[in-house]
Amino acid sequence: MAAASREVPAAPAAREDAAAEFERHRPTLLGLAYRFLGSMWDAEDVVQDAFLRWLGTDRAQVRVPRAFLIKVVSRLALDQLRSARVTREAYTGPWLPEPVATDALGPLDTAELRDTVAFATVHLMERLTPPERAVFVLREAFELPYEDIADVVGATTAHCRQMFRRAGQHLTDGRERFAPDGTEHVELFTRFLAAARDGDLSGLTELLSEDVIAWNDGGGKVRAARRPVVGRAKVLAFLTGLLNRYVLGEVRVVDANGGPALYTSMDDRTQITSLDVRDGRIHAIYAVLNPEKLDHVPV
């Protein structure tokens, strides 16, 4: 860490001031760490670690606390992401990000900030290497200069520019960078649910793209598909089988990851479902059933 992070004893009043300063930035830092990790549990651990380091920092040497804290959290989250990737390789079935209530993700004042917490984007960021993900988040969402990003990831500015271009190409991959407005998304959810409830196969067919993929994350805790279900015909058969097997209970739209998501209960299990929508059709269905991942969206 730079000289600005030299630890010094802090008087009680100074600690209170430091804590108050940190709390002003906590929502932004949580949103930052979540973009890195796709898990609010891990993001909270990283931010708490950053808080403890902040209390031990010689703050007289810190000119811009927000910029300093973003760098601290980014380094910690990058280290955490590298170790998390090993754990996720051993995960039971597909690993999906943790759905999080939109208001817990910090400021979402721009389309870029909102897009980088969208469920589809956070999921696609799993394709990136940890340094690519760090570069993309810090540049796209937080508009950090490449010189500062290079300091975080330990690379040259030229290499960071290359990683940003590669990350953008991986994440675009034919999808719309920015999701449809909330009203359109809710309408699509409503039509999707009505068609599924009524067993309206023609209605479902109309809503699904030909190459739609259904992802299901049960984490070995509840029964769920162990592999992605690919293609309209297979997804239709999969959805029909679920509705025939389980009794659909409570259904409502919740606000998660910057947009609408669907909370449903079926027999003794609950799930939160997000959609990746392109050109008015559903290209991906993300269903999170692992109960350990459902605590950060109030239902």
SERO-4910 file (N, C-alpha, C, O; in steps of 0.05 Angstrom, whole numbers):
BEGIN
 pado doro    nc1    nc2    nc3   cac1   cac2   cac3    cc1    cc2    cc3    oc1    oc2    oc3
  Met    A     17    -24      0      0      0      0     18     25      0     40     24     10
  Ala    A      8     46    -11     23     71    -13     28     83     14     17     74     34
  Ala    A     47    103     15     54    115     40     30    126     55     30    128     79
  Ala    A      9    134     40    -15    146     52    -29    126     71    -45    135     87
  Ser    A    -23    101     69    -37     81     86    -21     74    111    -28     56    125
  Arg    A      1     89    117     17     84    141     -1     85    166    -16    105    169
  Glu    A      0     65    182    -17     63    206     -8     81    228     16     82    234
  Val    A    -26     96    241    -20    113    263    -42    110    284    -64    103    277
  Pro    A    -35    114    310    -56    113    330    -77    134    325    -71    156    316
  Ala    A   -102    128    332   -124    147    328   -138    152    354   -145    134    368
  Ala    A   -141    178    360   -157    185    384   -186    179    379   -195    177    356
  Pro    A   -202    176    401   -231    169    398   -245    188    379   -261    179    362
  Ala    A   -241    214    382   -255    233    365   -247    230    336   -264    232    318
  Ala    A   -221    225    332   -211    221    305   -223    196    292   -230    195    269
  Arg    A   -226    175    308   -238    150    298   -267    154    291   -277    144    271
  Glu    A   -281    170    307   -309    176    301   -311    191    274   -329    185    258
  Asp    A   -293    210    270   -293    226    245   -287    207    222   -299    209    201
  Ala    A   -267    190    226   -259    171    205   -282    152    198   -288    147    175
  Ala    A   -296    142    219   -319    124    214   -341    138    199   -353    127    181
  Ala    A   -346    164    207   -367    179    193   -360    183    164   -378    182    147
  Glu    A   -335    190    159   -326    193    131   -330    168    115   -339    169     92
  Phe    A   -322    145    127   -325    120    113   -354    113    107   -360    104     85
  Glu    A   -372    118    126   -400    112    122   -412    127     99   -431    118     86
  Arg    A   -402    151     94   -412    167     71   -406    152     45   -421    156     25
  His    A   -385    136     44   -377    123     19   -385     93     19   -382     80     -2
  Arg    A   -395     83     41   -400     54     43   -419     44     20   -412     24      8
  Pro    A   -441     57     14   -458     47     -8   -443     45    -35   -447     25    -49
  Thr    A   -427     65    -41   -411     64    -66   -392     40    -65   -388     26    -85
  Leu    A   -379     37    -42   -359     16    -40   -371    -12    -41   -359    -30    -52
  Leu    A   -395    -15    -29   -409    -41    -31   -416    -47    -60   -413    -70    -69
  Gly    A   -426    -27    -74   -433    -31   -102   -408    -38   -119   -410    -54   -137
  Leu    A   -386    -25   -113   -361    -31   -126   -352    -60   -122   -347    -75   -141
  Ala    A   -352    -68    -96   -343    -95    -90   -362   -116   -101   -353   -138   -110
  Tyr    A   -388   -110   -101   -407   -129   -113   -401   -133   -143   -403   -156   -153
  Arg    A   -395   -112   -157   -389   -114   -186   -365   -132   -191   -364   -147   -210
  Phe    A   -346   -131   -172   -323   -149   -175   -330   -178   -169   -320   -196   -183
  Leu    A   -347   -182   -149   -350   -209   -138   -376   -223   -144   -377   -248   -142
  Gly    A   -397   -208   -151   -423   -221   -156   -436   -232   -131   -455   -248   -133
  Ser    A   -426   -225   -108   -436   -235    -82   -436   -212    -62   -415   -200    -57
  Met    A   -459   -206    -51   -460   -185    -31   -448   -194     -4   -437   -177     10
  Trp    A   -450   -220      2   -436   -230     26   -407   -224     25   -395   -213     44
  Asp    A   -394   -231      2   -365   -226     -1   -359   -196     -2   -339   -187      8
  Ala    A   -377   -181    -15   -373   -152    -17   -373   -139     11   -357   -122     16
  Glu    A   -391   -148     28   -392   -137     55   -367   -143     71   -357   -127     86
  Asp    A   -356   -168     67   -331   -175     80   -308   -157     71   -292   -147     87
  Val    A   -307   -152     45   -285   -136     33   -288   -107     44   -268    -95     51
  Val    A   -312    -96     44   -316    -69     53   -310    -66     83   -299    -45     91
  Gln    A   -317    -86     98   -310    -84    127   -280    -85    131   -269    -71    148
  Asp    A   -266   -101    115   -237   -102    117   -225    -75    110   -206    -65    122
  Ala    A   -237    -62     89   -227    -36     81   -232    -15    103   -216      3    107
  Phe    A   -255    -18    117   -261      0    139   -240     -1    161   -230     19    171
  Leu    A   -232    -26    168   -211    -29    189   -185    -17    180   -170     -5    196
  Arg    A   -178    -20    155   -153     -9    144   -155     22    144   -136     36    150
  Trp    A   -179     32    138   -183     61    138   -178     73    165   -166     94    168
  Leu    A   -188     59    186   -184     69    213   -154     70    221   -147     87    237
  Gly    A   -138     53    209   -110     53    215    -93     69    196    -68     68    197
  Thr    A   -106     85    179    -91    100    159    -85    128    169   -101    140    183
  Asp    A    -62    139    161    -56    167    166    -72    184    147    -64    190    125
  Arg    A    -96    192    155   -115    205    137   -106    233    130   -117    245    111
  Ala    A    -88    244    145    -77    271    137    -63    270    110    -60    290     97
  Gln    A    -54    246    103    -40    243     78    -59    236     54    -50    233     32
  Val    A    -84    233     60   -104    225     40   -118    250     30   -133    263     45
  Arg    A   -114    257      5   -125    282     -6   -155    278    -14   -171    295     -9
  Val    A   -161    255    -26   -189    250    -35   -197    223    -24   -191    202    -35
  Pro    A   -212    223     -1   -219    197     11   -234    178     -7   -228    154     -7
  Arg    A   -253    188    -23   -268    170    -41   -249    155    -60   -251    131    -63
  Ala    A   -231    169    -73   -213    157    -92   -194    137    -77   -189    115    -88
  Phe    A   -185    144    -54   -168    127    -38   -182    101    -31   -171     79    -34
  Leu    A   -207    103    -21   -222     80    -13   -230     62    -36   -231     38    -33
  Ile    A   -236     74    -59   -241     58    -83   -217     41    -90   -220     17    -97
  Lys    A   -193     52    -88   -169     36    -93   -166     14    -73   -159     -9    -80
  Val    A   -170     20    -47   -166      0    -26   -186    -23    -31   -178    -47    -31
  Val    A   -212    -17    -35   -232    -37    -39   -227    -53    -64   -230    -77    -65
  Ser    A   -218    -40    -85   -212    -53   -110   -190    -74   -107   -192    -96   -117
  Arg    A   -169    -67    -93   -147    -86    -89   -156   -110    -72   -150   -133    -79
  Leu    A   -171   -104    -51   -181   -126    -34   -200   -144    -50   -199   -168    -48
  Ala    A   -218   -132    -65   -238   -147    -81   -224   -164   -102   -232   -186   -108
  Leu    A   -203   -153   -115   -189   -167   -135   -175   -192   -123   -176   -213   -135
  Asp    A   -163   -189   -100   -151   -212    -86   -173   -233    -80   -168   -257    -83
  Gln    A   -196   -224    -70   -218   -242    -63   -228   -256    -88   -235   -280    -86
  Leu    A   -230   -242   -110   -240   -253   -135   -222   -276   -144   -232   -296   -154
  Arg    A   -197   -272   -142   -178   -293   -152   -182   -319   -136   -181   -340   -148
  Ser    A   -186   -317   -110   -190   -341    -94   -219   -352    -98   -223   -376    -97
  Ala    A   -238   -334   -102   -266   -343   -106   -269   -360   -131   -285   -378   -132
  Arg    A   -254   -353   -152   -256   -368   -177   -250   -397   -174   -262   -415   -186
  Val    A   -231   -403   -156   -224   -431   -151   -247   -445   -137   -254   -468   -145
  Thr    A   -260   -432   -118   -283   -443   -104   -306   -448   -123   -320   -468   -122
  Arg    A   -311   -429   -141   -334   -431   -159   -330   -454   -179   -350   -464   -189
  Glu    A   -306   -461   -185   -301   -484   -204   -312   -510   -192   -318   -528   -207
  Ala    A   -313   -511   -165   -322   -536   -152   -352   -533   -144   -362   -551   -130
  Tyr    A   -365   -512   -152   -393   -507   -144   -411   -528   -157   -406   -536   -180
  Thr    A   -432   -536   -143   -451   -556   -154   -470   -542   -174   -486   -526   -166
  Gly    A   -467   -549   -200   -484   -537   -220   -474   -509   -228   -453   -501   -219
  Pro    A   -489   -495   -245   -481   -468   -253   -480   -449   -229   -497   -449   -212
  Trp    A   -459   -433   -229   -457   -412   -208   -468   -386   -220   -459   -377   -241
  Leu    A   -488   -375   -206   -499   -349   -214   -494   -328   -193   -491   -335   -170
  Pro    A   -493   -303   -201   -489   -282   -181   -512   -282   -161   -534   -293   -165
  Glu    A   -508   -269   -139   -528   -266   -118   -546   -242   -125   -536   -220   -129
  Pro    A   -572   -246   -127   -590   -223   -132   -589   -204   -108   -589   -213    -85
  Val    A   -589   -178   -114   -587   -158    -93   -607   -136    -98   -610   -127   -121
  Ala    A   -620   -127    -77   -639   -105    -79   -625    -80    -91   -603    -74    -83
  Thr    A   -638    -67   -110   -625    -45   -124   -615    -23   -106   -594    -12   -110
  Asp    A   -631    -17    -85   -623      5    -67   -599     -1    -49   -590     16    -35
  Ala    A   -589    -26    -50   -566    -33    -34   -540    -32    -51   -519    -38    -40
  Leu    A   -542    -24    -76   -519    -25    -94   -506      2    -99   -490      5   -117
  Gly    A   -513     21    -82   -500     47    -85   -512     64   -107   -533     55   -119
  Pro    A   -501     87   -113   -512    105   -133   -513     91   -161   -495     77   -169
  Leu    A   -536     95   -174   -539     85   -202   -549    108   -219   -569    106   -233
  Asp    A   -533    129   -219   -541    154   -232   -538    154   -262   -549    171   -276
  Thr    A   -522    135   -273   -517    135   -302   -524    108   -313   -527     88   -298
  Ala    A   -528    107   -339   -534     82   -352   -512     61   -348   -517     37   -346
  Glu    A   -487     71   -348   -464     53   -344   -464     41   -316   -459     17   -313
  Leu    A   -470     57   -296   -471     46   -268   -493     25   -266   -489      4   -254
  Arg    A   -516     31   -278   -539     13   -276   -533    -13   -292   -539    -35   -282
  Asp    A   -521    -10   -315   -516    -34   -332   -495    -52   -319   -497    -77   -322
  Thr    A   -476    -41   -304   -455    -58   -293   -464    -73   -268   -449    -89   -257
  Val    A   -489    -68   -258   -500    -85   -237   -523   -102   -247   -535   -118   -233
  Ala    A   -531    -99   -273   -552   -115   -285   -544   -144   -282   -521   -151   -286
  Phe    A   -564   -162   -277   -557   -190   -271   -543   -202   -295   -523   -217   -291
  Ala    A   -552   -197   -319   -539   -209   -342   -510   -200   -345   -493   -217   -352
  Thr    A   -505   -175   -339   -478   -165   -341   -460   -177   -320   -437   -186   -326
  Val    A   -469   -178   -295   -453   -190   -274   -447   -219   -279   -425   -229   -274
  His    A   -467   -233   -291   -463   -261   -298   -442   -263   -320   -424   -280   -319
  Leu    A   -444   -247   -341   -425   -248   -363   -397   -240   -354   -377   -250   -366
  Met    A   -395   -224   -333   -368   -216   -324   -352   -240   -313   -328   -238   -309
  Glu    A   -366   -262   -307   -352   -286   -299   -334   -297   -321   -316   -313   -316
  Arg    A   -339   -289   -346   -322   -298   -368   -295   -284   -368   -276   -294   -379
  Leu    A   -293   -262   -354   -269   -246   -355   -249   -256   -335   -256   -268   -315
  Thr    A   -223   -251   -340   -203   -256   -320   -206   -236   -298   -218   -214   -303
  Pro    A   -197   -241   -273   -199   -221   -252   -188   -194   -260   -201   -174   -254
  Pro    A   -164   -191   -272   -155   -164   -280   -173   -151   -301   -178   -127   -299
  Glu    A   -183   -167   -320   -202   -155   -340   -227   -145   -327   -237   -123   -333
  Arg    A   -237   -160   -308   -262   -151   -294   -256   -126   -278   -273   -108   -278
  Ala    A   -233   -125   -265   -227   -101   -249   -224    -76   -267   -235    -55   -261
  Val    A   -210    -80   -290   -207    -57   -308   -234    -48   -319   -239    -24   -320
  Phe    A   -251    -67   -327   -277    -60   -338   -294    -45   -318   -305    -24   -324
  Val    A   -296    -55   -293   -312    -42   -273   -302    -14   -266   -317      5   -265
  Leu    A   -276    -12   -262   -265     14   -254   -266     35   -276   -269     58   -270
  Arg    A   -264     26   -300   -265     45   -323   -294     51   -331   -302     74   -333
  Glu    A   -310     30   -334   -337     33   -344   -356     46   -324   -371     65   -330
  Ala    A   -355     36   -299   -374     46   -279   -363     70   -264   -379     87   -257
  Phe    A   -337     70   -258   -327     91   -240   -309    111   -254   -299    130   -242
  Glu    A   -304    107   -280   -289    126   -297   -262    133   -286   -254    156   -288
  Leu    A   -249    114   -274   -222    119   -263   -202    123   -287   -205    109   -307
  Pro    A   -183    140   -284   -162    143   -304   -147    116   -307   -144    102   -287
  Tyr    A   -137    111   -331   -122     86   -335    -97     84   -317    -89     62   -309
  Glu    A    -85    107   -311    -62    107   -293    -69     96   -265    -54     81   -254
  Asp    A    -92    104   -255   -101     94   -229   -108     64   -230   -103     49   -212
  Ile    A   -121     57   -252   -129     28   -255   -104     11   -257   -103    -11   -245
  Ala    A    -84     20   -271    -59      5   -274    -46      1   -246    -34    -20   -241
  Asp    A    -49     21   -229    -38     18   -202    -52     -3   -186    -40    -17   -169
  Val    A    -78     -6   -190    -94    -26   -176    -88    -54   -185    -84    -72   -169
  Val    A    -87    -58   -212    -84    -86   -222    -55    -93   -227    -49   -117   -233
  Gly    A    -36    -75   -224     -8    -81   -228     -1    -86   -257     13   -105   -264
  Ala    A    -11    -69   -275     -5    -71   -303      1    -44   -315     -2    -24   -301
  Thr    A     11    -43   -339     16    -18   -352    -10     -5   -362    -30    -19   -365
  Thr    A    -10     21   -366    -35     34   -376    -42     23   -404    -66     20   -410
  Ala    A    -22     17   -421    -28      6   -447    -42    -21   -445    -61    -26   -460
  His    A    -32    -38   -427    -45    -64   -423    -73    -61   -412    -91    -76   -420
  Cys    A    -77    -42   -394   -104    -37   -383   -123    -29   -406   -147    -38   -406
  Arg    A   -114    -12   -424   -131     -5   -447   -139    -29   -463   -162    -32   -472
  Gln    A   -120    -47   -468   -125    -71   -483   -145    -89   -468   -163   -100   -480
  Met    A   -141    -92   -442   -160   -108   -426   -188    -97   -427   -207   -112   -428
  Phe    A   -191    -70   -426   -217    -58   -427   -231    -64   -453   -255    -70   -454
  Arg    A   -216    -62   -475   -228    -68   -501   -237    -98   -503   -258   -104   -512
  Arg    A   -219   -116   -493   -226   -144   -494   -251   -150   -477   -269   -165   -485
  Ala    A   -252   -138   -453   -275   -142   -435   -300   -132   -448   -321   -146   -447
  Gly    A   -300   -109   -461   -323    -99   -474   -333   -117   -496   -357   -121   -500
  Gln    A   -314   -129   -511   -322   -148   -532   -334   -173   -521   -354   -183   -531
  His    A   -323   -183   -499   -335   -207   -486   -363   -202   -476   -381   -219   -478
  Leu    A   -368   -178   -465   -393   -172   -452   -415   -165   -473   -438   -169   -468
  Thr    A   -406   -153   -495   -426   -146   -515   -438   -171   -528   -462   -177   -524
  Asp    A   -422   -186   -541   -429   -213   -551   -457   -214   -562   -472   -233   -557
  Gly    A   -465   -193   -577   -491   -193   -590   -514   -183   -573   -536   -180   -583
  Arg    A   -509   -178   -547   -531   -168   -530   -531   -138   -529   -511   -125   -534
  Glu    A   -555   -127   -523   -557    -99   -519   -543    -91   -493   -547   -103   -473
  Arg    A   -526    -70   -495   -511    -62   -471   -529    -52   -449   -524    -56   -426
  Phe    A   -551    -39   -457   -568    -27   -437   -596    -39   -439   -607    -41   -461
  Ala    A   -606    -48   -417   -631    -63   -416   -655    -45   -424   -653    -21   -422
  Pro    A   -677    -58   -432   -701    -42   -438   -711    -29   -413   -704    -36   -390
  Asp    A   -728     -9   -416   -738      5   -392   -755    -13   -375   -764    -34   -384
  Gly    A   -758     -5   -349   -771    -23   -330   -799    -31   -338   -807    -53   -333
  Thr    A   -814    -12   -350   -842    -18   -357   -843    -41   -378   -859    -59   -375
  Glu    A   -826    -39   -398   -825    -60   -418   -817    -86   -406   -828   -107   -414
  His    A   -798    -86   -388   -788   -110   -375   -811   -123   -359   -815   -147   -360
  Val    A   -825   -107   -343   -847   -118   -327   -869   -129   -345   -880   -151   -338
  Glu    A   -875   -116   -367   -895   -126   -385   -887   -154   -396   -904   -172   -399
  Leu    A   -861   -156   -402   -852   -182   -413   -853   -203   -391   -861   -226   -397
  Phe    A   -846   -197   -366   -849   -216   -344   -878   -225   -342   -884   -248   -338
  Thr    A   -897   -205   -343   -925   -211   -340   -935   -231   -362   -949   -250   -356
  Arg    A   -927   -225   -386   -935   -243   -408   -922   -270   -405   -935   -291   -411
  Phe    A   -897   -271   -397   -882   -296   -393   -896   -313   -372   -900   -337   -376
  Leu    A   -903   -300   -349   -915   -315   -328   -943   -325   -335   -950   -348   -329
  Ala    A   -959   -308   -348   -986   -316   -356   -985   -339   -375  -1000   -358   -373
  Ala    A   -966   -338   -395   -964   -360   -414   -955   -386   -400   -965   -408   -407
  Ala    A   -937   -383   -381   -927   -407   -367   -949   -419   -350   -953   -443   -349
  Arg    A   -964   -402   -335   -986   -412   -318  -1008   -426   -334  -1019   -446   -325
  Asp    A  -1014   -414   -358  -1036   -425   -374  -1027   -448   -392  -1044   -460   -406
  Gly    A  -1001   -455   -391   -992   -476   -409   -993   -468   -438   -997   -484   -455
  Asp    A   -992   -442   -443   -994   -431   -470   -967   -433   -484   -951   -414   -484
  Leu    A   -963   -456   -497   -937   -461   -510   -932   -441   -533   -909   -433   -537
  Ser    A   -953   -434   -548   -949   -416   -570   -941   -388   -559   -925   -374   -571
  Gly    A   -953   -380   -536   -946   -355   -524   -918   -354   -514   -904   -335   -517
  Leu    A   -910   -376   -502   -882   -378   -492   -862   -379   -516   -841   -366   -515
  Thr    A   -869   -393   -536   -852   -394   -560   -847   -367   -571   -825   -360   -580
  Glu    A   -868   -351   -572   -866   -324   -583   -847   -306   -566   -834   -288   -577
  Leu    A   -846   -311   -540   -829   -295   -522   -800   -303   -521   -783   -287   -515
  Leu    A   -794   -328   -528   -767   -338   -525   -752   -336   -552   -763   -342   -573
  Ser    A   -727   -328   -550   -710   -329   -574   -704   -358   -581   -706   -376   -564
  Glu    A   -695   -363   -605   -690   -390   -614   -667   -402   -598   -666   -426   -593
  Asp    A   -647   -385   -590   -623   -395   -576   -624   -389   -547   -603   -386   -534
  Val    A   -648   -386   -535   -651   -380   -507   -636   -400   -489   -635   -424   -496
  Ile    A   -625   -391   -467   -612   -408   -447   -625   -404   -420   -629   -381   -412
  Ala    A   -631   -426   -406   -642   -425   -379   -620   -434   -360   -611   -457   -362
  Trp    A   -612   -416   -341   -592   -423   -321   -607   -426   -294   -625   -411   -288
  Asn    A   -599   -447   -279   -611   -452   -253   -590   -457   -233   -574   -476   -236
  Asp    A   -590   -442   -211   -570   -444   -190   -583   -453   -165   -596   -438   -150
  Gly    A   -580   -479   -160   -589   -491   -134   -567   -495   -115   -572   -499    -91
  Gly    A   -542   -494   -124   -519   -497   -107   -517   -523    -92   -503   -525    -72
  Gly    A   -532   -543   -101   -533   -569    -86   -551   -568    -62   -553   -588    -48
  Lys    A   -564   -545    -57   -581   -542    -34   -610   -550    -40   -624   -562    -23
  Val    A   -618   -545    -64   -645   -553    -73   -642   -565   -101   -622   -561   -115
  Arg    A   -662   -579   -110   -661   -592   -136   -663   -571   -158   -680   -554   -158
  Ala    A   -644   -573   -177   -643   -554   -199   -626   -567   -221   -611   -585   -217
  Ala    A   -630   -557   -246   -616   -568   -268   -586   -563   -264   -577   -541   -257
  Arg    A   -570   -584   -268   -541   -582   -263   -526   -570   -287   -503   -562   -284
  Arg    A   -539   -567   -310   -527   -555   -333   -546   -535   -345   -571   -538   -342
  Pro    A   -536   -515   -360   -554   -497   -373   -572   -512   -393   -563   -530   -406
  Val    A   -597   -503   -395   -616   -514   -415   -615   -496   -439   -621   -472   -437
  Val    A   -608   -507   -462   -602   -490   -486   -622   -496   -508   -627   -519   -515
  Gly    A   -633   -474   -519   -651   -477   -543   -680   -475   -535   -688   -484   -514
  Arg    A   -696   -463   -553   -724   -458   -547   -739   -483   -540   -754   -483   -521
  Ala    A   -736   -504   -556   -752   -528   -551   -745   -541   -524   -763   -549   -510
  Lys    A   -720   -542   -517   -712   -554   -492   -721   -536   -468   -729   -547   -447
  Val    A   -719   -510   -471   -727   -493   -450   -757   -495   -446   -767   -495   -423
  Leu    A   -772   -496   -467   -801   -499   -465   -808   -525   -450   -825   -525   -432
  Ala    A   -795   -547   -457   -800   -572   -444   -792   -571   -415   -806   -582   -397
  Phe    A   -770   -557   -409   -761   -554   -381   -781   -538   -364   -788   -547   -342
  Leu    A   -791   -516   -375   -810   -499   -361   -836   -514   -357   -848   -513   -335
  Thr    A   -845   -528   -377   -870   -544   -375   -867   -565   -354   -886   -570   -338
  Gly    A   -844   -579   -353   -840   -599   -333   -841   -588   -305   -852   -601   -287
  Leu    A   -829   -564   -301   -829   -552   -274   -858   -546   -265   -865   -551   -242
  Leu    A   -873   -535   -283   -901   -527   -276   -918   -551   -271   -938   -550   -256
  Asn    A   -912   -573   -284   -927   -598   -280   -919   -611   -253   -935   -625   -241
  Arg    A   -894   -607   -245   -883   -620   -221   -889   -605   -196   -894   -617   -175
  Tyr    A   -889   -578   -197   -891   -561   -173   -917   -544   -174   -926   -537   -196
  Val    A   -927   -538   -150   -950   -521   -148   -940   -492   -145   -925   -486   -127
  Leu    A   -948   -475   -164   -939   -447   -164   -954   -432   -142   -978   -432   -142
  Gly    A   -939   -419   -124   -951   -404   -102   -950   -374   -107   -960   -364   -126
  Glu    A   -937   -360    -88   -935   -331    -90   -917   -323   -113   -896   -334   -118
  Val    A   -926   -302   -127   -911   -291   -150   -913   -261   -149   -934   -250   -147
  Arg    A   -889   -248   -150   -890   -219   -151   -864   -208   -162   -843   -221   -161
  Val    A   -865   -184   -172   -842   -171   -183   -827   -156   -161   -840   -142   -145
  Val    A   -801   -159   -160   -784   -145   -141   -763   -129   -156   -758   -133   -180
  Asp    A   -751   -110   -142   -731    -93   -154   -703   -103   -146   -695   -100   -123
  Ala    A   -689   -114   -165   -662   -126   -159   -643   -120   -182   -651   -120   -206
  Asn    A   -619   -114   -175   -597   -109   -195   -605    -88   -215   -599    -91   -239
  Gly    A   -618    -67   -206   -624    -45   -224   -648    -49   -242   -652    -32   -260
  Gly    A   -664    -69   -237   -687    -74   -254   -706    -94   -242   -701   -103   -220
  Pro    A   -728   -100   -256   -747   -119   -245   -737   -148   -246   -723   -156   -264
  Ala    A   -744   -163   -225   -739   -191   -224   -765   -204   -213   -782   -191   -202
  Leu    A   -766   -230   -216   -791   -244   -208   -786   -262   -184   -769   -280   -185
  Tyr    A   -800   -257   -162   -799   -275   -139   -822   -294   -141   -845   -287   -145
  Thr    A   -815   -320   -138   -836   -341   -139   -831   -362   -118   -808   -367   -110
  Ser    A   -853   -373   -108   -851   -396    -90   -865   -419   -103   -887   -416   -114
  Met    A   -853   -442   -102   -864   -467   -114   -860   -489    -94   -838   -498    -89
  Asp    A   -882   -498    -83   -882   -518    -61   -864   -508    -39   -870   -487    -27
  Asp    A   -842   -522    -32   -826   -514     -9   -801   -499    -17   -782   -496     -2
  Arg    A   -800   -488    -41   -776   -474    -50   -784   -447    -62   -806   -443    -72
  Thr    A   -765   -429    -60   -769   -402    -71   -746   -396    -90   -725   -409    -89
  Gln    A   -751   -377   -108   -730   -369   -126   -734   -341   -136   -756   -330   -134
  Ile    A   -712   -329   -145   -713   -303   -158   -703   -306   -186   -681   -317   -191
  Thr    A   -719   -297   -206   -713   -301   -234   -708   -274   -247   -724   -256   -244
  Ser    A   -687   -272   -262   -681   -249   -278   -680   -257   -308   -674   -280   -314
  Leu    A   -686   -238   -325   -686   -243   -354   -666   -226   -368   -662   -203   -361
  Asp    A   -654   -237   -389   -638   -221   -407   -655   -217   -432   -660   -236   -447
  Val    A   -663   -193   -437   -681   -186   -459   -667   -172   -481   -653   -153   -477
  Arg    A   -671   -181   -506   -660   -168   -529   -681   -167   -551   -694   -187   -557
  Asp    A   -685   -144   -562   -704   -140   -584   -732   -152   -577   -745   -164   -594
  Gly    A   -740   -148   -552   -767   -157   -544   -770   -186   -539   -792   -196   -534
  Arg    A   -748   -201   -539   -749   -230   -534   -730   -238   -512   -710   -224   -506
  Ile    A   -736   -260   -498   -720   -269   -476   -697   -287   -487   -702   -307   -500
  His    A   -673   -278   -482   -649   -293   -491   -637   -310   -469   -622   -329   -475
  Ala    A   -642   -302   -444   -631   -318   -422   -650   -316   -398   -661   -295   -393
  Ile    A   -653   -338   -384   -669   -339   -359   -650   -347   -337   -637   -368   -338
  Tyr    A   -648   -330   -316   -630   -336   -294   -647   -341   -269   -659   -322   -258
  Ala    A   -647   -365   -260   -663   -372   -236   -645   -380   -213   -630   -399   -215
  Val    A   -645   -364   -192   -629   -369   -168   -647   -382   -147   -665   -370   -136
  Leu    A   -641   -407   -141   -656   -423   -121   -641   -428    -96   -653   -434    -75
  Asn    A   -615   -426    -97   -598   -431    -73   -607   -413    -51   -604   -388    -53
  Pro    A   -618   -424    -29   -629   -406     -7   -608   -388      5   -614   -368     16
  Glu    A   -582   -396      3   -561   -380     15   -556   -354     -1   -542   -336      8
  Lys    A   -568   -352    -25   -564   -329    -43   -589   -311    -44   -590   -293    -60
  Leu    A   -609   -316    -28   -634   -302    -30   -639   -282     -8   -661   -272     -5
  Asp    A   -619   -276      8   -623   -259     32   -621   -230     27   -628   -214     44
  His    A   -611   -222      3   -606   -193     -1   -627   -180    -19   -623   -158    -29
  Val    A   -649   -194    -23   -672   -182    -37   -696   -185    -18   -706   -208    -15
  Pro    A   -706   -164     -6   -730   -166     11   -754   -177     -4   -760   -167    -26
  Val    A   -767   -197      7   -790   -209     -7   -814   -211     13   -835   -220      6
***
